[in-house]
């Protein structure tokens, strides 16, 4: 018999009062203020966090700067690589606790957070390899004289990371991985709704041998601690994942010292199903492209474009698949989807379900809260709207919940035009057996990542980015590491 979310209490929560983690030590907010974080499956208080403000961010950044300029700067690439391999060992040894904390804190089913283990270790291992893999170049020159010219790369310094609540267990490593691989130091501002796995990981890094002050964690509100970190004059780079609205504020805040920025923002990704698609794969693929993680994924394929000739069959099969999805307590092994992250997000998603019906979309399944069956948790039914127009609000605005909009089309050109008719450009997909259609869609959809006859796959060595209002800057791949480095040109007189 599995435990319920209300009964699970990992050792890390024996003391539910959590401070910032700065210079390898737990520290309360300098004002003494706190905020609460809730278990989204029960609505009950899970832990109390320090409410960070500017002075707390100042302390964390000052610590990161001292550490960057201290002994950490003398770690060799081999030493950083070996250190990250030890980090992998510690994460593997403690992964069950991390998966449990993640499920308690943000509501993903334990089966999902456990399944993320391989991806997490793969990501850390990839960044460990990159500690040995960045270099400068020797450049031929046309100067008169005995000159050698070359370029070299060096760590930018202090990196600020503002991470989201929808997958903190992996999100933190897009920042920590680059920091540890390049010799930078970091200050991470957690999402106020889901901070626990980041705090526990910071503690585990010390166990692995990461020097105090290399990774610092500040908790608190985005409008307070997050804004202070984004504007800080001694932060050299900011990486942010979150809403486009907040992303614009990050850009403005960065102007003070012209810090580098990497942004992964909102999405309204098109998932295009052609009449020649294999529906046995396309239906579950498109469904979970929306519903996975209860729809709380930036690149979710929430606009499902279906060629008109198969619309009726596709929708019937999609509705049947959706009805069978098990929504329940994260610690029930049968649960495929858990709750939304917060009451605020629950109200937002329910609001869009009402808006869809008011605007004339046909509700095929779902559209309601599941409170009667699931006590006080923030659960909603996975929802399918049919005959949606691309100008409806549910097709234009990011909902961040399990809400699919089926939009019919006739031709390839129409599908691409509709798919690109959005402010966003994060992801996109196409389901077809025609190679020509695949190629036309691959080149035609304006998005940072594309899937063909699949959805949602990710590999840190490949990486991804966004376009339009979905942000910019690579996450993963060699270009990701370059974002933590600056390049200098060197002229050597050989005479």
C-alpha positions in Angstrom: 0.0 0.0 0.0 1.5 3.3 -1.0 1.7 6.3 1.2 -0.3 9.5 0.5 1.2 12.9 0.1 -0.2 13.9 3.5 1.8 11.0 5.2 5.1 11.3 3.4 7.8 13.2 5.4 11.4 12.8 4.2 14.2 13.4 6.7 15.0 16.8 5.1 11.6 18.1 6.4 12.2 17.0 10.0 12.9 20.6 10.5 10.4 22.4 8.1 11.9 25.8 8.6 14.4 26.4 5.8 16.7 29.4 5.4 18.9 30.6 2.5 21.9 28.4 1.8 24.8 30.9 1.5 28.5 30.1 1.9 27.7 26.5 2.7 25.5 27.4 5.7 21.9 27.8 6.5 21.0 31.5 7.0 17.7 33.1 7.9 16.5 36.2 6.0 18.2 39.3 7.4 14.8 40.7 8.1 13.7 37.5 9.8 10.7 37.3 7.5 9.4 34.0 6.1 7.0 32.7 3.5 5.1 29.4 3.4 5.2 26.7 0.7 2.3 24.3 0.3 1.8 20.7 -0.7 -0.3 21.1 -3.9 -1.9 17.6 -3.4 -3.4 18.6 0.0 -3.3 22.4 0.1 -1.5 22.1 3.5 1.7 24.0 4.5 4.7 21.9 3.7 7.6 24.1 4.9 8.5 27.6 5.9 11.1 29.4 3.8 13.2 32.5 4.3 11.8 35.6 2.6 14.8 37.0 0.8 15.1 40.6 -0.1 17.8 42.8 -1.6 20.1 42.6 1.4 20.0 38.7 1.3 20.8 38.8 -2.4 23.6 41.2 -1.7 25.1 38.8 0.8 24.8 35.8 -1.5 26.4 37.7 -4.5 29.2 39.0 -2.3 29.9 35.4 -1.1 29.9 34.2 -4.7 32.3 37.0 -5.8 34.7 36.2 -3.0 34.6 32.5 -3.9 35.1 33.1 -7.6 38.2 35.2 -6.9 39.5 32.8 -4.2 40.9 29.2 -4.3 38.0 28.1 -6.6 39.6 30.1 -9.4 42.6 27.8 -9.3 40.7 24.5 -9.8 41.9 22.9 -13.0 39.5 21.6 -15.7 40.4 18.0 -14.5 39.6 18.9 -10.9 36.3 20.4 -11.9 35.5 17.3 -14.0 36.4 15.0 -11.1 34.3 17.1 -8.7 31.3 16.8 -11.0 31.7 13.1 -11.2 31.6 12.9 -7.4 28.5 15.1 -7.5 26.9 12.5 -9.8 27.7 9.8 -7.3 26.1 11.7 -4.4 23.0 12.6 -6.4 22.5 8.9 -7.4 22.9 7.9 -3.8 20.3 10.4 -2.6 18.0 10.4 -5.6 15.0 8.7 -4.0 14.9 11.5 -1.4 15.2 14.2 -4.1 12.4 12.6 -6.1 10.2 12.4 -3.0 10.8 16.1 -2.2 10.0 17.1 -5.8 6.7 15.2 -5.7 5.7 16.7 -2.4 6.7 20.2 -3.3 5.4 20.6 -6.9 3.0 17.7 -7.2 4.4 15.6 -10.0 3.7 11.9 -9.6 6.5 10.0 -7.9 6.6 7.7 -10.9 7.5 10.8 -13.0 10.1 12.2 -10.7 11.7 8.8 -10.3 11.8 8.4 -14.0 13.8 11.7 -14.3 16.8 10.2 -12.7 18.5 9.1 -15.9 17.9 12.5 -17.5 19.3 14.3 -14.4 22.5 12.2 -14.2 22.9 12.4 -18.0 22.7 16.2 -17.8 25.3 16.4 -14.9 27.6 14.0 -16.7 27.3 16.0 -19.9 28.3 19.2 -18.1 31.1 17.3 -16.4 32.5 16.4 -19.8 32.3 20.1 -20.8 34.7 21.0 -18.0 37.4 19.5 -20.3 36.0 20.5 -23.6 36.1 24.3 -24.0 39.1 26.0 -25.6 40.4 29.0 -27.5 41.9 29.1 -31.0 45.2 30.1 -32.7 44.3 32.6 -35.4 46.4 33.3 -38.5 47.1 37.0 -38.9 48.2 39.5 -41.6 50.4 41.7 -39.4 53.8 42.9 -40.4 56.2 41.3 -37.9 56.7 38.2 -35.8 53.3 38.1 -34.1 51.2 35.2 -32.9 47.5 35.8 -32.4 45.1 33.7 -30.5 41.9 33.7 -28.5 41.2 32.2 -25.1 38.1 31.8 -23.0 37.6 32.6 -19.3 34.7 32.3 -16.9 32.4 35.4 -16.8 32.2 35.4 -12.9 29.1 35.4 -10.8 26.0 33.8 -12.5 22.5 34.5 -11.3 19.9 31.8 -11.9 16.1 32.3 -11.5 14.4 28.9 -12.0 10.8 27.9 -12.3 8.6 25.7 -10.2 7.5 23.2 -12.8 10.7 21.1 -12.7 13.3 22.5 -10.3 15.1 19.1 -9.9 16.4 19.4 -13.5 16.1 23.2 -14.0 18.7 24.0 -11.5 21.3 22.0 -13.5 21.1 24.1 -16.6 22.7 26.7 -14.3 24.7 24.6 -11.8 26.2 22.5 -14.6 27.6 25.5 -16.5 28.8 27.1 -13.3 30.8 24.0 -12.1 32.1 23.2 -15.6 33.5 26.6 -16.3 34.7 27.8 -12.8 32.0 30.5 -12.4 30.1 30.8 -9.1 26.3 30.9 -8.8 23.4 32.4 -6.9 20.1 30.6 -7.5 16.8 32.2 -6.7 14.3 29.4 -6.3 10.6 29.6 -7.2 8.6 30.4 -4.1 6.2 27.5 -4.8 8.9 24.8 -5.1 12.3 25.4 -3.4 13.0 22.2 -1.5 14.9 20.1 -4.0 17.2 23.0 -4.8 18.0 23.6 -1.1 18.6 19.9 -0.5 20.8 19.6 -3.6 22.9 22.6 -2.5 23.5 20.8 0.8 24.4 17.6 -1.0 27.0 19.5 -3.1 29.0 20.2 0.0 29.0 16.4 0.7 30.4 15.9 -2.8 33.2 18.3 -2.1 32.0 21.5 -3.9 33.6 24.4 -2.0 31.3 26.6 0.1 30.2 29.7 -1.8 30.4 28.2 -5.2 26.6 27.5 -5.3 24.4 29.7 -3.1 20.6 29.6 -2.9 18.2 32.4 -1.9 14.5 31.8 -1.4 11.7 34.3 -1.6 9.4 36.1 -3.9 10.2 36.9 -7.5 9.3 40.5 -7.2 11.7 40.9 -4.3 14.6 38.5 -4.3 14.3 37.7 -8.1 14.2 41.3 -9.1 17.2 42.2 -6.8 19.3 39.4 -8.4 18.4 40.4 -12.0 19.4 44.1 -11.3 22.5 43.3 -9.2 25.5 45.3 -10.4 27.9 42.5 -9.5 26.2 39.7 -11.3 27.7 39.0 -14.7 25.1 36.7 -16.2 21.5 35.9 -15.6 19.6 32.8 -16.7 15.9 32.9 -16.3 13.1 30.4 -17.1 9.5 31.7 -16.7 6.9 33.9 -18.2 7.4 36.3 -21.0 6.1 39.2 -18.9 8.8 38.6 -16.3 11.4 38.0 -19.0 10.9 41.6 -20.2 11.5 42.9 -16.7 14.7 40.8 -16.5 15.9 42.4 -19.7 15.2 45.9 -18.3 16.9 45.1 -15.0 20.0 43.8 -16.7 20.7 47.1 -18.4 22.5 48.6 -15.4 25.7 46.6 -15.9 24.8 45.1 -19.3 24.9 41.6 -17.9 24.5 38.7 -20.2 21.1 37.0 -20.4 19.7 33.6 -21.3 15.9 33.4 -21.3 13.5 30.5 -21.7 10.1 32.1 -21.7 6.5 31.1 -22.6 5.2 29.0 -25.4 2.0 28.1 -27.3 3.6 25.4 -29.4 1.9 23.9 -32.5 1.5 20.2 -32.8 0.4 19.4 -36.3 -1.2 16.1 -37.2 -1.6 15.2 -40.9 -4.1 12.8 -42.4 -1.3 10.3 -43.2 0.0 10.2 -39.6 0.0 7.0 -37.6 -2.8 7.8 -35.2 -1.8 4.9 -32.8 1.3 7.0 -32.1 0.0 10.5 -32.8 -3.0 10.4 -30.4 -1.1 9.5 -27.2 1.9 11.5 -28.4 -0.1 14.7 -28.9 -2.2 14.1 -25.8 0.9 13.8 -23.5 2.5 16.7 -25.4 -0.2 18.8 -23.7 -1.0 16.9 -20.5 2.5 15.8 -19.3 3.3 17.4 -15.9 -0.3 18.5 -15.7 0.3 20.8 -18.7 3.0 22.8 -16.7 5.7 22.7 -19.4 6.8 25.7 -21.4 7.0 23.9 -24.7 3.7 22.0 -24.3 2.0 21.4 -27.6 -1.3 23.0 -26.6 -2.4 23.9 -30.1 -3.1 20.6 -31.8 -3.7 21.3 -35.5 -5.5 18.3 -37.1 -6.1 17.9 -40.9 -9.8 18.2 -41.4 -10.2 14.8 -43.1 -9.2 12.9 -39.9 -10.5 15.5 -37.3 -13.6 13.5 -36.2 -11.6 10.2 -35.8 -8.6 12.0 -34.1 -10.8 13.8 -31.6 -12.8 10.7 -30.8 -9.6 8.8 -30.1 -8.1 11.8 -28.2 -11.1 12.0 -26.0 -11.1 8.3 -25.3 -7.4 8.5 -24.3 -7.9 11.5 -22.1 -10.8 9.9 -20.2 -8.4 7.0 -19.2 -5.7 9.3 -17.8 -5.4 8.7 -14.1 -5.3 12.0 -12.1 -4.5 11.5 -8.4 -2.2 11.7 -5.4 1.4 11.9 -6.5 2.3 8.9 -4.3 -0.3 6.6 -5.8 1.6 4.4 -8.2 -1.4 4.5 -10.6 -1.3 8.3 -10.9 -0.2 9.7 -14.3 -1.0 13.3 -13.5 -0.8 15.1 -10.2 -2.2 18.5 -9.1 -1.4 22.0 -10.4 1.3 23.8 -8.4 -0.9 26.2 -6.4 -4.4 27.6 -5.8 -3.4 30.6 -7.9 -2.6 28.4 -10.8 -5.8 26.3 -10.3 -7.9 29.5 -10.5 -6.0 30.6 -13.6 -6.6 27.3 -15.4 -10.2 27.0 -14.4 -10.7 30.5 -15.7 -9.4 29.6 -19.1 -11.7 26.5 -19.2 -14.6 28.9 -18.8 -13.2 31.4 -21.3 -12.9 28.6 -23.9 -16.6 27.7 -23.6 -17.7 31.4 -23.6 -15.7 32.0 -26.8 -17.5 29.1 -28.6 -15.0 26.3 -28.5 -16.6 22.9 -28.0 -15.7 21.2 -24.7 -15.2 17.5 -25.4 -13.9 16.2 -22.1 -12.8 17.7 -18.8 -13.2 21.4 -18.0 -13.6 20.9 -14.2 -11.8 20.7 -10.9 -11.5 17.3 -9.3 -11.9 18.5 -5.7 -14.7 16.2 -4.7 -12.6 13.1 -5.3 -9.2 14.6 -4.2 -9.9 16.6 -1.1 -8.3 20.0 -1.0 -5.6 19.5 -3.6 -5.3 21.6 -6.8 -6.4 18.9 -9.2 -8.1 19.5 -12.6 -9.3 17.1 -15.2 -7.3 17.0 -18.5 -9.4 18.9 -21.0 -9.9 18.9 -24.7 -11.6 21.7 -26.7 -12.6 21.0 -30.3 -13.2 23.4 -33.2 -11.0 26.0 -31.7 -10.1 29.1 -33.8 -6.6 30.3 -33.7 -7.7 33.7 -32.6 -9.5 32.5 -29.5 -7.8 33.3 -26.2 -7.3 29.6 -25.3 -5.3 29.4 -28.5 -3.4 32.6 -28.1 -2.5 32.8 -24.4 -0.3 30.4 -22.4 -2.5 28.6 -19.9 0.1 26.3 -18.3 -2.4 23.6 -17.5 -3.7 20.4 -19.1 -5.9 22.1 -21.7 -5.7 21.0 -25.4 -7.1 23.1 -28.2 -7.9 21.2 -31.4 -7.8 23.4 -34.5 -8.7 22.0 -38.0 -6.8 22.8 -41.2 -6.8 21.7 -44.8 -3.4 22.1 -46.4 0.3 22.0 -45.4 0.7 25.7 -46.1 -2.4 26.6 -44.0 -1.0 24.4 -41.1 2.3 26.2 -41.2 0.7 29.6 -41.4 -1.6 28.9 -38.5 1.2 27.3 -36.5 3.4 30.4 -36.9 0.5 32.7 -36.1 1.6 33.2 -32.5 3.8 35.5 -30.4 5.8 32.5 -29.2 8.4 30.3 -30.8 9.6 27.7 -28.3 8.6 24.3 -29.7 6.6 22.6 -32.5 5.9 19.1 -33.8 4.6 17.3 -36.9 3.1 13.9 -37.3 3.2 12.5 -40.8 4.5 9.6 -42.9 5.4 11.9 -45.8 9.1 12.9 -45.9 8.4 16.0 -48.0 5.9 17.2 -45.4 8.3 16.5 -42.6 11.0 18.6 -44.3 8.7 21.4 -45.2 7.4 21.6 -41.6 10.8 21.3 -40.1 12.0 24.3 -42.0 8.7 26.2 -42.0 7.8 26.3 -38.3 9.5 29.1 -36.4 10.5 27.5 -33.2 13.6 26.8 -31.1 13.0 23.0 -31.2 11.0 20.7 -33.4 9.9 17.1 -33.0 8.8 14.8 -35.9 6.6 11.9 -35.1 7.4 12.3 -31.4 7.0 15.0 -28.7 9.0 16.4 -25.8 12.3 14.5 -26.1 15.4 16.4 -24.8 19.1 15.7 -24.7 21.6 18.1 -23.0 24.2 17.5 -25.8 21.7 18.8 -28.4 20.2 21.7 -26.4 17.5 24.1 -27.4 16.6 27.7 -27.6 13.6 29.9 -28.4 12.7 32.6 -30.9 10.2 35.5 -31.0 8.8 36.1 -27.5 9.9 32.6 -26.2 13.4 34.0 -25.4 16.9 33.5 -26.6 20.2 31.8 -25.7 21.0 28.1 -25.8 20.2 25.6 -23.0 22.5 22.6 -23.6 25.2 22.0 -26.2 28.5 23.7 -26.6 26.8 27.1 -27.0 25.3 26.7 -23.6 28.8 26.5 -22.0 29.9 29.5 -24.1 27.3 31.6 -22.3 29.3 31.1 -19.1 32.5 32.3 -20.7 33.9 35.4 -22.3 36.5 35.5 -25.1 39.6 37.6 -25.3 42.0 38.1 -28.2 45.7 38.0 -27.5 48.6 39.5 -29.6 52.1 38.1 -28.8 55.2 39.9 -30.1 57.8 37.2 -30.8 60.7 39.5 -31.3 
